[in-house]
């Protein structure tokens, strides 16, 4: 009897080990990931394409929302991970700073402007801005207030496409990251103009749920997402961004081939951050 019981236990152990090995080699399951509106335009489709090729058994749920909403959904385990801006320390999160993203003044393609704009010249434009509490709006108003510059707000909206349509028609200028307007710029509808001195810059991080981070499927999605980000930047499809790994690396030294592991929220360095229109 003891012999048969021992054989049963050994067989169960081998079955469990085999299942673990199979899961690590071909992970499966459902993974919910969140993107700010602007960033989803740049990363969602390439991530889906990579995932279908590399991990066909993983089912991806993509959620688009403001950065603040995404942080809350990751912390409450409604999302496994998300791209976020200015995520604050939270014991329920693992936050990995990824890159620094510049915000551009977006004007109609036909509008004559210099290659770069002084903040004073930007303040003199009729402005179409994201609705509060969007972080791009907050950062823009903070910049103008700090410079003691008045501005004229023509309209506000939480929809990126409405902003772009209004700009295209010459109704004013807006402020967006390149991920939000790159396609419209490629089609000759609008044009992004940098501000002199890069005064509007935000930090993008990858926020993971502490409980979900142990899942092999979640780790696979995370690693693929980081590679997609690196490729979009390397292929110059994502303009005005710099990986933090590049900022810290001495000149001439190649980029690491392995993405760094996420750090806890408590260990996250604080940098100036910004944030439905642009994220």
RODO-2510 file (C-alpha; in nm, 4 decimals, decimal comma):
residues 279
     n   res          X          Y          Z
     1     x     0,0000     0,0000     0,0000
     2     x     0,2794     0,2406     0,0914
     3     x     0,4569     0,1538    -0,2329
     4     x     0,1469     0,2325    -0,4439
     5     x     0,0928     0,5562    -0,2502
     6     x     0,4551     0,6577    -0,3079
     7     x     0,4232     0,5866    -0,6812
     8     x     0,1074     0,7981    -0,6966
     9     x     0,2829     1,0881    -0,5248
    10     x     0,5807     1,0604    -0,7594
    11     x     0,3520     1,0562    -1,0632
    12     x     0,1673     1,3661    -0,9363
    13     x     0,4986     1,5387    -0,8761
    14     x     0,6160     1,4588    -1,2290
    15     x     0,2848     1,5772    -1,3732
    16     x     0,3143     1,9051    -1,1830
    17     x     0,6735     1,9569    -1,2927
    18     x     0,5780     1,8818    -1,6519
    19     x     0,2895     2,1319    -1,6348
    20     x     0,5191     2,3996    -1,4934
    21     x     0,7762     2,3327    -1,7679
    22     x     0,5094     2,3496    -2,0382
    23     x     0,3689     2,6747    -1,8962
    24     x     0,7137     2,8363    -1,8947
    25     x     0,7808     2,7281    -2,2542
    26     x     0,4324     2,8023    -2,3934
    27     x     0,2602     3,0394    -2,1494
    28     x    -0,1135     3,0816    -2,1836
    29     x    -0,3960     3,2738    -2,0243
    30     x    -0,5589     3,6152    -2,0338
    31     x    -0,3559     3,9298    -1,9672
    32     x    -0,5191     4,2728    -1,9327
    33     x    -0,2936     4,5667    -2,0239
    34     x    -0,3702     4,9379    -2,0211
    35     x    -0,2466     5,2245    -2,2391
    36     x    -0,2978     5,5993    -2,2279
    37     x    -0,4805     5,7139    -2,5419
    38     x    -0,1784     5,8642    -2,7124
    39     x     0,0565     5,5750    -2,6358
    40     x    -0,1905     5,3094    -2,7541
    41     x    -0,1646     5,4521    -3,1051
    42     x     0,2063     5,3770    -3,1062
    43     x     0,2315     5,0463    -2,9177
    44     x    -0,0932     4,8453    -2,9182
    45     x    -0,0854     4,7074    -3,2752
    46     x     0,2874     4,6138    -3,2761
    47     x     0,2451     4,4394    -2,9393
    48     x    -0,0501     4,2366    -3,0671
    49     x     0,1470     4,1375    -3,3747
    50     x     0,4503     4,0250    -3,1725
    51     x     0,2332     3,8387    -2,9240
    52     x     0,0513     3,6431    -3,1952
    53     x     0,3855     3,5353    -3,3430
    54     x     0,5663     3,4513    -3,0193
    55     x     0,2974     3,3508    -2,7667
    56     x    -0,0201     3,2531    -2,9533
    57     x    -0,1793     3,0982    -2,6416
    58     x    -0,1843     3,4291    -2,4529
    59     x    -0,5089     3,6230    -2,4904
    60     x    -0,4590     3,9980    -2,4584
    61     x    -0,7196     4,2450    -2,3354
    62     x    -0,6303     4,6060    -2,4216
    63     x    -0,7778     4,8908    -2,2201
    64     x    -0,7463     5,2583    -2,3137
    65     x    -0,7922     5,5206    -2,0408
    66     x    -0,6272     5,8181    -1,8760
    67     x    -0,3037     5,7512    -1,6910
    68     x    -0,4634     5,8181    -1,3528
    69     x    -0,7414     5,5678    -1,4180
    70     x    -0,4894     5,3086    -1,5365
    71     x    -0,2858     5,3334    -1,2175
    72     x    -0,5981     5,2675    -1,0118
    73     x    -0,6973     4,9708    -1,2259
    74     x    -0,3529     4,8110    -1,1899
    75     x    -0,3516     4,8704    -0,8141
    76     x    -0,6938     4,7042    -0,7844
    77     x    -0,5867     4,4095    -1,0066
    78     x    -0,8330     4,4908    -1,2841
    79     x    -0,5258     4,5264    -1,5055
    80     x    -0,2054     4,3236    -1,4826
    81     x     0,0116     4,6056    -1,6178
    82     x    -0,0128     4,9447    -1,7852
    83     x     0,1891     5,2279    -1,9330
    84     x     0,1483     5,5175    -1,6906
    85     x     0,2660     5,8725    -1,6310
    86     x     0,3742     6,0036    -1,2923
    87     x     0,2660     5,6923    -1,1010
    88     x     0,3061     5,7417    -0,7265
    89     x     0,4549     5,4921    -0,4847
    90     x     0,2049     5,2207    -0,3908
    91     x     0,2729     4,8899    -0,2186
    92     x     0,0381     4,7209    -0,4665
    93     x     0,2482     4,8310    -0,7659
    94     x     0,5881     4,7611    -0,9167
    95     x     0,6888     5,0685    -1,1158
    96     x     0,9612     5,0626    -1,3791
    97     x     1,0547     5,4002    -1,5331
    98     x     1,1024     5,3468    -1,9070
    99     x     1,1498     5,6681    -2,0988
   100     x     1,1344     6,0444    -2,1127
   101     x     0,8871     6,1867    -2,3645
   102     x     0,8837     6,5389    -2,5041
   103     x     0,5587     6,7232    -2,5726
   104     x     0,5277     6,9192    -2,8977
   105     x     0,3254     7,2160    -3,0153
   106     x     0,1016     7,0782    -3,2928
   107     x    -0,0012     7,3168    -3,5731
   108     x    -0,1666     7,2816    -3,9146
   109     x     0,0745     7,1522    -4,1782
   110     x     0,0080     7,4648    -4,3848
   111     x     0,0852     7,7029    -4,0983
   112     x     0,4171     7,8841    -4,1258
   113     x     0,6191     7,8462    -3,8052
   114     x     0,9910     7,8381    -3,7188
   115     x     1,1629     7,5036    -3,6628
   116     x     1,1417     7,5606    -3,2875
   117     x     0,9134     7,7865    -3,0862
   118     x     0,9918     8,0082    -2,7918
   119     x     0,7470     7,9671    -2,5053
   120     x     0,6379     8,3292    -2,5499
   121     x     0,5502     8,2655    -2,9165
   122     x     0,3597     7,9527    -2,8178
   123     x     0,1554     8,1467    -2,5603
   124     x     0,0502     8,3929    -2,8313
   125     x    -0,1208     8,1174    -3,0349
   126     x    -0,4906     8,0321    -3,0081
   127     x    -0,4859     7,7108    -2,8080
   128     x    -0,6934     7,3913    -2,8200
   129     x    -0,6071     7,1828    -2,5146
   130     x    -0,6959     6,8516    -2,3503
   131     x    -0,9590     6,8734    -2,0774
   132     x    -0,8638     6,8815    -1,7086
   133     x    -0,7270     6,6871    -1,5281
   134     x    -0,5240     6,5620    -1,8265
   135     x    -0,1571     6,5844    -1,7353
   136     x    -0,0610     6,7515    -2,0647
   137     x    -0,3092     7,0282    -1,9872
   138     x    -0,1827     7,0629    -1,6312
   139     x     0,1814     7,0780    -1,7410
   140     x     0,1082     7,3299    -2,0171
   141     x    -0,0765     7,5640    -1,7835
   142     x     0,1961     7,5271    -1,5205
   143     x     0,4636     7,6223    -1,7733
   144     x     0,2768     7,9342    -1,8854
   145     x     0,1909     8,0314    -1,5294
   146     x     0,5523     7,9953    -1,4180
   147     x     0,6572     8,2215    -1,7060
   148     x     0,3782     8,4634    -1,6149
   149     x     0,2320     8,4340    -1,9643
   150     x    -0,1369     8,4695    -2,0468
   151     x    -0,2935     8,2510    -2,3168
   152     x    -0,6187     8,2263    -2,5126
   153     x    -0,8052     7,8965    -2,4879
   154     x    -1,0290     7,8386    -2,7912
   155     x    -1,1674     7,4988    -2,6885
   156     x    -1,0927     7,1906    -2,4816
   157     x    -1,1720     6,8235    -2,5388
   158     x    -1,0695     6,4805    -2,4123
   159     x    -1,0608     6,3366    -2,7683
   160     x    -0,7284     6,3390    -2,9554
   161     x    -0,8921     6,3159    -3,2983
   162     x    -1,1069     6,6236    -3,2352
   163     x    -0,7958     6,8176    -3,1350
   164     x    -0,6177     6,7075    -3,4520
   165     x    -0,9155     6,7881    -3,6759
   166     x    -0,9455     7,1346    -3,5260
   167     x    -0,5737     7,1997    -3,5640
   168     x    -0,5822     7,0724    -3,9233
   169     x    -0,8586     7,3240    -4,0022
   170     x    -0,6453     7,6065    -3,8649
   171     x    -0,8594     7,6728    -3,5566
   172     x    -0,5615     7,6785    -3,3237
   173     x    -0,2620     7,4859    -3,1935
   174     x    -0,2450     7,2112    -2,9345
   175     x     0,0137     7,0251    -2,7254
   176     x     0,0639     6,6506    -2,7650
   177     x     0,3328     6,3805    -2,7543
   178     x     0,4469     6,2575    -3,0960
   179     x     0,2736     5,9209    -3,0457
   180     x    -0,0604     6,1041    -3,0586
   181     x    -0,0049     6,2922    -3,3847
   182     x     0,2623     6,0987    -3,5784
   183     x     0,0134     5,9349    -3,8180
   184     x    -0,1617     6,2664    -3,8868
   185     x     0,1804     6,4217    -3,9490
   186     x     0,2745     6,1447    -4,1921
   187     x    -0,0461     6,2158    -4,3854
   188     x     0,0423     6,5845    -4,4100
   189     x    -0,2430     6,7023    -4,1851
   190     x    -0,0464     6,8564    -3,8975
   191     x     0,3096     6,9245    -3,7906
   192     x     0,4815     6,8982    -3,4528
   193     x     0,7078     7,1857    -3,3493
   194     x     0,9390     7,1503    -3,0468
   195     x     0,9587     7,4185    -2,7804
   196     x     1,3016     7,5663    -2,7250
   197     x     1,4761     7,4109    -2,4257
   198     x     1,2388     7,1125    -2,4038
   199     x     1,0376     7,2629    -2,1139
   200     x     0,7544     7,0099    -2,1482
   201     x     0,8841     6,6590    -2,0800
   202     x     0,7118     6,3701    -1,9030
   203     x     0,8151     6,0310    -1,7699
   204     x     0,6501     5,7100    -1,8884
   205     x     0,6666     5,4052    -1,6649
   206     x     0,5503     5,0465    -1,6750
   207     x     0,3290     4,9779    -1,3728
   208     x     0,2674     4,6134    -1,2808
   209     x     0,0332     4,4624    -1,0272
   210     x     0,2449     4,2970    -0,7575
   211     x     0,0143     3,9955    -0,7479
   212     x    -0,0014     3,9565    -1,1283
   213     x     0,3708     4,0090    -1,1849
   214     x     0,4457     3,6482    -1,0885
   215     x     0,2452     3,5149    -1,3823
   216     x     0,4612     3,3762    -1,6679
   217     x     0,2125     3,5138    -1,9201
   218     x     0,2327     3,8634    -1,7687
   219     x     0,6126     3,8517    -1,7706
   220     x     0,6104     3,7499    -2,1370
   221     x     0,3812     4,0404    -2,2262
   222     x     0,6005     4,2786    -2,0277
   223     x     0,9176     4,1689    -2,2038
   224     x     0,7563     4,1902    -2,5470
   225     x     0,6209     4,5367    -2,4713
   226     x     0,9657     4,6635    -2,3708
   227     x     1,1118     4,5262    -2,6927
   228     x     0,8367     4,6907    -2,8980
   229     x     0,9145     5,0230    -2,7293
   230     x     1,2851     4,9875    -2,8040
   231     x     1,2141     4,8979    -3,1680
   232     x     0,9723     5,1888    -3,2231
   233     x     1,2360     5,4283    -3,0919
   234     x     1,5234     5,2658    -3,2830
   235     x     1,3244     5,2792    -3,6087
   236     x     1,2542     5,6498    -3,5384
   237     x     0,8794     5,5988    -3,5517
   238     x     0,8492     5,7397    -3,1990
   239     x     0,9981     6,0885    -3,1959
   240     x     1,1018     6,3026    -2,9014
   241     x     1,1616     6,0136    -2,6613
   242     x     1,4706     5,8879    -2,4817
   243     x     1,5015     5,5637    -2,2898
   244     x     1,6256     5,6123    -1,9351
   245     x     1,8798     5,3378    -2,0027
   246     x     2,0210     5,5556    -2,2819
   247     x     2,0304     5,8654    -2,0603
   248     x     2,2360     5,6803    -1,7982
   249     x     2,4676     5,4991    -2,0436
   250     x     2,8044     5,6551    -2,1414
   251     x     2,8270     5,7706    -2,4999
   252     x     2,9334     5,5020    -2,7465
   253     x     2,8240     5,2156    -2,5233
   254     x     2,5623     4,9894    -2,6887
   255     x     2,2155     4,9484    -2,5445
   256     x     2,1577     4,6436    -2,3221
   257     x     1,9875     4,3503    -2,4891
   258     x     1,8016     4,2482    -2,1749
   259     x     1,5423     4,4817    -2,0272
   260     x     1,5952     4,5760    -1,6605
   261     x     1,3740     4,4169    -1,3992
   262     x     1,1013     4,6348    -1,2479
   263     x     1,1727     4,8088    -0,9217
   264     x     0,9312     4,8528    -0,6385
   265     x     0,7339     5,1744    -0,6212
   266     x     0,9168     5,2709    -0,3054
   267     x     1,2487     5,2578    -0,4904
   268     x     1,1329     5,4600    -0,7879
   269     x     1,3301     5,7800    -0,8513
   270     x     1,1070     6,0884    -0,8642
   271     x     1,1199     6,2954    -1,1795
   272     x     0,8959     6,5687    -1,3087
   273     x     0,5908     6,4047    -1,4677
   274     x     0,2913     6,5114    -1,6667
   275     x    -0,0560     6,2972    -1,8105
   276     x    -0,8039     6,0954    -2,2099
   277     x    -0,6589     6,3155    -2,4936
   278     x    -0,2865     6,2615    -2,4732
   279     x    -0,2709     6,0264    -2,1825
***
